[in-house]
């Protein structure tokens, strides 16, 4: 799901992803499907505003693993 090239510019975590979207730095967004609904909705709304179609991971554990971290992740993004 997340390529090695994408990992070079990867940002992980809700606050950082929302900030990257608001600053128009995000180019690809990953969201865990089991993320708490209100949090997921807020990131999805920012994605819509930015014209980005998010990529969904099944679980937060899977997304964290894909990001190369030892904890769960609700969302991540690749920045410019």
C-alpha positions as CSV (number, residue, x, y, z in Angstrom):
1,X,0.0,0.0,0.0
2,X,2.7,2.5,1.0
3,X,5.8,2.3,-1.3
4,X,9.3,2.9,-0.1
5,X,9.5,6.1,-2.1
6,X,6.4,7.3,-0.3
7,X,7.9,6.5,3.1
8,X,10.6,9.2,2.5
9,X,8.0,12.0,2.8
10,X,5.5,10.2,5.1
11,X,3.6,12.0,7.9
12,X,1.8,9.9,10.5
13,X,-0.9,11.0,12.9
14,X,-4.2,12.8,12.9
15,X,-2.9,16.3,13.9
16,X,0.0,16.2,11.4
17,X,-2.2,14.9,8.5
18,X,-4.8,17.5,9.1
19,X,-2.1,20.2,9.2
20,X,-0.6,18.9,6.0
21,X,-4.0,18.9,4.3
22,X,-4.8,22.4,5.5
23,X,-1.4,23.7,4.2
24,X,-2.0,21.9,0.9
25,X,1.2,19.8,1.3
26,X,-0.5,16.4,1.3
27,X,-0.5,14.5,-2.0
28,X,-1.7,11.1,-0.9
29,X,-3.7,10.3,2.3
30,X,-4.2,6.9,4.0
31,X,-7.0,6.4,6.5
32,X,-7.7,3.3,8.7
33,X,-11.3,2.0,8.3
34,X,-11.6,1.3,12.0
35,X,-10.6,4.8,13.0
36,X,-13.1,6.6,15.2
37,X,-15.9,8.0,13.0
38,X,-15.6,11.7,13.9
39,X,-11.9,11.6,13.3
40,X,-12.2,9.8,10.0
41,X,-14.9,12.2,8.8
42,X,-12.8,15.2,9.6
43,X,-9.9,13.9,7.5
44,X,-12.2,12.8,4.7
45,X,-13.7,16.3,4.6
46,X,-10.3,17.9,4.3
47,X,-9.4,15.4,1.6
48,X,-12.6,16.4,-0.4
49,X,-11.7,20.1,0.0
50,X,-8.2,19.3,-1.3
51,X,-9.4,17.1,-4.2
52,X,-7.6,14.0,-2.8
53,X,-9.1,10.6,-2.8
54,X,-8.0,8.8,0.4
55,X,-6.7,5.2,0.4
56,X,-8.2,3.0,3.1
57,X,-6.4,0.5,5.3
58,X,-8.5,-2.2,7.0
59,X,-7.2,-1.5,10.5
60,X,-5.2,1.1,12.4
61,X,-2.7,-1.7,13.3
62,X,-2.2,-2.5,9.6
63,X,-1.7,1.2,8.8
64,X,0.8,1.6,11.6
65,X,2.7,-1.4,10.3
66,X,2.7,-0.1,6.8
67,X,4.1,3.2,8.1
68,X,6.9,1.3,9.8
69,X,5.9,2.2,13.3
70,X,5.2,-0.2,16.2
71,X,1.9,1.5,17.2
72,X,-1.5,1.9,15.6
73,X,-2.1,4.8,13.2
74,X,-5.5,6.4,12.4
75,X,-4.1,8.2,9.3
76,X,-1.0,9.1,7.4
77,X,-0.1,11.1,4.3
78,X,2.6,11.6,1.8
79,X,3.7,15.3,1.6
80,X,5.5,17.3,-1.1
